[in-house]
Amino acid sequence: MALLFGIPNPRQRRIQYRQQMRDAEDPFLISDTKFIKDFRLSKECVRYIIARVRPHMTIKKRPNSLSLTRRVLIAIHFCAVGSYQTGIGENPYILVSRSMVSKCLKEFTDVIVNHVANEWIIFPITPLQIARNKRRFLEKFNIPHTIGAVDGTQIAITPPNEIDELYQEHLYINRKQYHSINCQIVTDADLKILSINAKFPGRSHDAYVWKNSTIRSHLLETNAKNTFLIGDSGYPLEPWCITPILGNHQIYSPEHRFNKTHKRARCTVERCIGVLKQRWRCLLKDRTLHYKPTRASKIIITCAVLHNVAIHYNIGLPEYDNEEEEDEYEENHGQEVEELLNAGRQTRQELLNQFFTH
């Protein structure tokens, strides 16, 4: 009857209301402080991201379709607050259904991972890049030859389907007994992410993820002298991955001084992980990514890209709590890796003799 008299039915009224609200509320008109609180990025940052993804995102032509700008803002806002999608959709600047939020997030993360990530997450391979990273670690922490710090962090996800052969549920239960992805991150001295590996299930040890990473393969192939990453004792000692010297050491001894300097420099990656999770709260343990591992991995990588964009645009760093725990790596190796261990010990000893004995 309502249609006969030209009166919109309840569903049509809801659609019209949402359209009117979307047209009336423009997030770019709110204060800069409020904008950064809602989206964790400045307006300049977001405008850059919108321009960068525009060539790769679909242009919707239907009258009630969401604009590209709105879709990008929805995805960024989800990463920023990490709450359930229904809550995101009720935000006055977004006002869309849960399913629409999911569609926006999928489209945005696909574009970022496939077309943008390689421009913002760059491991140093050129002489200029390597020299710059070494200089920054030396200037800030007085540790030589270091191009990055490596660590792993657990990102909580919902349990994969138990009958899924590709993503076996039990492999994602980490040692703290929740389902997760073990994400390996390499960062420079200024908290910029140089590499991120988000494809291994939570049960995988940091050392296993490292041994199967493309970064380690690259360092193994290049075998550059006096060029290495630093990691905690959860990583194997190798010529390109320098770890602390285990055991108790007399104060002010070369070993004690080395470990103290190593720890200060290594805190860079721990701080980076803390900042990453506090800025993009969808990565926090208590939020949990309600997606399959492949989609969760793309969300993690997208957050890493947005993190680097924020660093580039000098967005203030959020406070964070360091909840990461340090593992100890048992130096029990087969004959196959014994040579690498000895070479790593030699590299570390040369470092002690040259820089920490005076």
C-alpha positions in Angstrom: 0.0 0.0 0.0 2.9 2.4 0.8 4.3 1.9 -2.7 0.9 2.8 -4.2 0.9 6.2 -2.6 4.6 6.8 -3.2 5.5 6.4 0.5 8.8 4.7 1.0 8.8 1.5 3.0 10.9 1.1 6.2 13.9 -0.4 4.2 13.8 2.4 1.7 13.6 5.0 4.5 16.7 3.5 6.1 18.6 3.6 2.8 17.6 7.2 2.2 18.6 8.2 5.8 22.0 6.6 5.4 22.5 8.3 2.1 21.6 11.7 3.6 23.9 11.2 6.5 26.8 10.1 4.3 26.3 13.2 2.2 25.9 15.5 5.2 28.8 14.3 7.3 32.2 14.9 5.8 35.1 13.6 8.0 37.5 16.1 6.3 35.5 18.9 7.9 36.1 17.8 11.5 39.0 19.1 13.5 42.5 17.7 12.8 42.7 16.3 16.3 39.4 14.4 16.0 40.3 13.2 12.5 43.6 11.6 13.8 41.7 10.1 16.8 39.2 8.4 14.5 41.6 7.4 11.7 45.1 7.4 13.3 46.3 9.4 10.3 46.3 13.1 9.3 44.0 14.4 6.6 47.1 14.8 4.3 48.0 11.1 4.9 44.5 9.9 4.0 44.3 12.1 0.9 47.6 10.6 -0.3 46.3 7.1 0.3 43.0 7.8 -1.5 44.9 9.2 -4.5 47.3 6.2 -4.5 44.6 3.5 -4.4 42.2 5.3 -6.7 43.6 3.7 -10.0 43.1 0.2 -8.6 39.7 0.5 -6.9 36.3 0.2 -8.6 34.3 3.3 -9.3 30.7 2.8 -8.2 28.1 4.5 -10.5 24.9 3.6 -8.7 23.2 6.5 -7.0 23.3 5.0 -3.5 26.8 3.6 -3.8 29.6 4.5 -1.4 32.2 6.9 -2.8 35.8 5.7 -3.1 36.7 8.1 -0.3 34.1 6.7 2.0 35.2 3.1 1.3 38.8 3.9 2.1 37.9 5.7 5.3 35.8 2.8 6.4 38.7 0.4 5.9 41.2 2.7 7.7 38.8 3.2 10.6 38.4 -0.5 11.1 42.2 -0.9 11.3 42.3 2.0 13.7 39.6 0.9 16.2 39.6 -2.8 15.8 36.1 -3.2 17.1 33.3 -5.4 15.6 32.2 -4.4 12.2 28.7 -3.5 13.4 30.2 -0.8 15.7 32.2 0.6 12.8 29.1 0.9 10.6 27.4 2.9 13.3 30.1 5.5 13.3 28.4 8.8 12.3 31.0 9.4 9.5 30.4 5.9 8.1 26.9 4.6 8.8 26.9 1.4 6.7 26.1 -2.2 7.3 28.5 -4.8 8.7 28.6 -6.6 5.3 29.5 -3.3 3.6 32.4 -2.7 6.0 33.6 -6.2 5.2 33.5 -5.5 1.5 35.3 -2.2 1.9 38.0 -3.8 4.0 38.6 -6.7 1.5 38.9 -4.3 -1.5 41.2 -1.9 0.3 43.5 -4.6 1.7 43.8 -6.3 -1.6 44.8 -3.1 -3.3 47.3 -2.2 -0.6 49.0 -5.6 -0.6 49.0 -6.0 -4.4 49.9 -2.4 -5.5 51.2 -0.3 -2.6 53.1 -2.5 -0.1 56.3 -2.8 -2.1 56.6 1.0 -2.2 56.4 1.4 1.5 58.0 -1.8 3.0 61.5 -1.9 1.6 64.4 -4.0 2.9 67.8 -2.3 2.4 69.6 -3.9 -0.5 71.4 -1.1 -2.2 74.7 0.2 -0.8 73.1 3.6 -0.1 70.2 2.0 1.8 72.5 -0.3 3.8 74.9 2.6 4.7 72.0 4.8 5.9 70.6 2.1 8.2 74.0 1.3 9.6 74.6 5.0 10.2 71.3 5.5 12.1 71.9 2.5 14.4 75.4 3.7 15.1 74.2 7.2 15.8 71.3 6.3 18.0 72.6 3.2 19.8 76.3 3.0 19.2 76.1 -0.4 17.6 78.0 -0.9 14.3 77.2 -2.8 11.1 73.5 -3.1 12.0 70.9 -2.7 9.3 67.8 -3.7 11.2 66.3 -5.5 14.3 64.1 -8.6 14.0 61.4 -10.0 16.2 58.1 -11.9 16.1 54.7 -11.1 17.5 51.5 -13.0 17.8 48.4 -11.5 16.1 45.2 -13.1 17.4 42.7 -14.5 14.9 39.6 -16.6 15.2 40.1 -20.4 14.9 40.2 -21.6 11.3 37.7 -24.3 10.4 38.7 -27.6 11.9 38.1 -29.5 8.7 40.1 -27.0 6.6 43.1 -28.9 5.2 44.9 -25.8 4.1 44.7 -24.0 7.5 44.7 -26.7 10.1 43.2 -25.3 13.3 45.7 -26.9 15.7 48.7 -25.2 14.0 47.4 -21.8 14.9 47.3 -22.4 18.7 50.4 -20.7 20.1 52.2 -21.4 23.4 49.8 -19.0 25.2 46.9 -21.2 24.1 45.1 -18.8 21.7 44.9 -18.9 17.9 47.2 -16.5 16.1 49.6 -15.7 13.3 53.2 -15.5 14.2 54.3 -12.3 12.4 58.0 -11.6 11.9 58.9 -7.9 11.7 62.2 -6.2 10.8 62.5 -2.5 11.6 65.1 0.2 11.2 66.4 2.5 14.0 63.5 4.9 13.4 60.7 2.4 13.8 60.1 2.0 10.1 59.1 -1.5 9.1 61.6 -2.9 6.6 60.0 -6.4 6.2 56.9 -8.2 7.4 56.1 -11.9 7.2 52.6 -12.7 8.3 52.0 -16.2 6.8 53.1 -18.6 9.5 50.6 -20.0 12.1 51.0 -19.1 15.8 52.5 -22.5 16.7 55.6 -21.8 14.7 58.6 -20.7 16.7 60.4 -17.4 15.9 63.5 -19.4 14.9 61.4 -21.5 12.4 59.8 -18.4 10.8 63.3 -16.9 10.5 64.8 -19.9 8.9 62.1 -20.0 6.3 62.0 -16.3 5.6 63.0 -14.6 2.3 65.0 -12.1 4.3 67.3 -14.8 5.7 67.6 -16.3 2.2 68.6 -12.9 0.8 71.2 -12.4 3.5 72.5 -16.0 3.1 72.9 -15.5 -0.7 74.6 -12.1 -0.5 76.8 -13.1 2.5 77.8 -9.5 3.0 80.5 -9.0 5.6 79.8 -6.7 8.5 76.1 -6.4 7.6 73.6 -8.0 9.9 70.3 -7.9 11.8 70.1 -8.1 15.6 67.6 -10.4 17.3 66.8 -11.7 20.8 67.9 -15.1 22.1 64.8 -16.7 20.4 66.8 -16.5 17.1 69.8 -18.6 16.0 73.2 -17.0 16.1 74.3 -16.6 12.5 76.8 -14.2 10.7 73.8 -12.1 9.5 71.7 -12.5 12.7 73.6 -11.4 15.9 72.0 -12.4 19.2 72.9 -11.7 22.9 75.6 -13.6 24.6 73.8 -16.1 27.0 74.8 -16.4 30.6 75.7 -14.1 33.5 78.6 -11.7 32.8 80.6 -9.5 35.1 79.5 -5.9 35.0 81.5 -3.7 32.6 83.0 -6.7 31.0 83.0 -6.7 27.1 80.2 -9.3 27.1 78.1 -7.2 29.6 78.6 -4.0 27.6 77.8 -5.8 24.3 74.5 -7.2 25.7 73.5 -3.9 27.1 74.1 -2.1 23.8 72.5 -4.9 21.9 69.4 -4.8 24.1 69.0 -1.0 23.7 69.2 -1.3 19.9 66.9 -4.4 19.8 64.2 -2.5 21.7 63.6 -0.6 18.5 61.7 -3.5 17.0 59.8 -4.2 20.3 58.8 -0.6 20.4 57.8 -0.7 16.7 55.5 -3.7 17.4 53.9 -1.9 20.4 53.3 1.3 18.4 51.9 -0.7 15.4 49.4 -2.5 17.7 48.3 0.6 19.6 47.9 2.7 16.4 46.1 -0.1 14.5 44.1 -1.6 17.3 42.6 -4.4 15.2 46.0 -6.2 15.8 45.6 -6.2 19.6 45.1 -9.5 21.3 41.8 -8.6 22.9 40.3 -7.4 19.6 41.1 -10.6 17.5 40.9 -10.6 13.7 37.7 -12.4 12.8 38.9 -13.6 9.4 40.6 -16.6 7.8 44.4 -16.6 7.9 44.8 -15.3 4.4 42.6 -12.3 4.9 44.1 -11.7 8.4 47.6 -11.7 6.8 46.5 -9.0 4.3 45.1 -6.9 7.1 48.3 -7.2 9.1 50.4 -6.1 6.0 48.0 -3.2 5.3 48.5 -2.0 8.9 52.3 -2.2 8.4 52.0 0.0 5.3 49.8 2.5 7.1 52.3 2.5 10.0 55.2 3.4 7.6 53.0 6.1 6.0 52.3 7.6 9.5 56.1 7.5 10.3 56.8 9.3 7.0 54.2 12.0 7.8 55.5 12.4 11.3 52.2 11.5 13.0 52.7 11.4 16.8 53.4 8.0 18.3 50.8 6.4 20.6 51.7 5.1 24.0 52.1 1.3 24.2 52.6 -1.6 26.6 55.3 -4.0 25.8 53.7 -7.4 26.2 56.2 -9.3 24.1 58.2 -12.1 25.9 61.7 -13.0 25.0 62.4 -16.7 24.1 65.7 -18.5 24.6 67.0 -20.4 21.6 68.6 -23.7 22.6 71.9 -23.9 20.8 71.4 -27.5 19.9 72.2 -27.7 16.2 72.8 -30.5 13.8 75.9 -30.7 11.7 74.1 -29.0 8.9 74.0 -25.6 10.7 77.1 -25.9 12.9 79.2 -24.0 10.5 76.7 -21.1 10.5 76.7 -21.1 14.3 80.5 -21.0 14.5 80.6 -18.2 11.9 78.1 -16.3 13.9 80.1 -16.7 17.0 83.2 -15.5 15.2 81.4 -12.4 13.8 80.1 -11.6 17.3 83.5 -12.1 18.9 85.1 -9.8 16.3 82.5 -7.2 17.2 83.3 -7.5 20.9 87.1 -7.3 20.3 86.8 -4.2 18.0 84.1 -2.1 19.7 83.5 -3.3 23.3 86.9 -4.1 24.9 88.1 -0.6 25.5 
